[in-house]
């Protein structure tokens, strides 16, 4: 959210009142060094990203990563205005693929269990939980 002129003036007046005229120049220098350091860090990160991505860097749409575009009210409004048929079709497709995946998984488990039951080299299951009296 950008700051307008009056808000900036109010901040300056508050800084003069809180810090006093003696310490204000010192804190202004610290703020300036912080801003310069933050800009330098951002430029270094951008340059490093350009070096690593090469020509693909120019193809990136940076607006899609802007967190300001994710307004929950807009997202809900768009979801409510979306035709219901599209949503129902998507859910049905997901449900169908999930059921077939579960059936296939169940079939593979049954086959595996049958193989284990018929395999004579499989160890016998241990009855009860082993308990070590000397562990305590």
Buried (B, 14 or more C-beta within 10 A) or exposed (E): EEEEEEEEEEEEEEBEEEBEEEEBEEEEEEEEEEEEEEEEEEEEEEEEEEEEEEEEEEEEEEEEEEEEEEEEEEEEEEEEEEEEEEEEEEEEEEEEEEEEEEEEEEEEEEEEEEEEEEEEEEEEEEEEEEEEEEEE
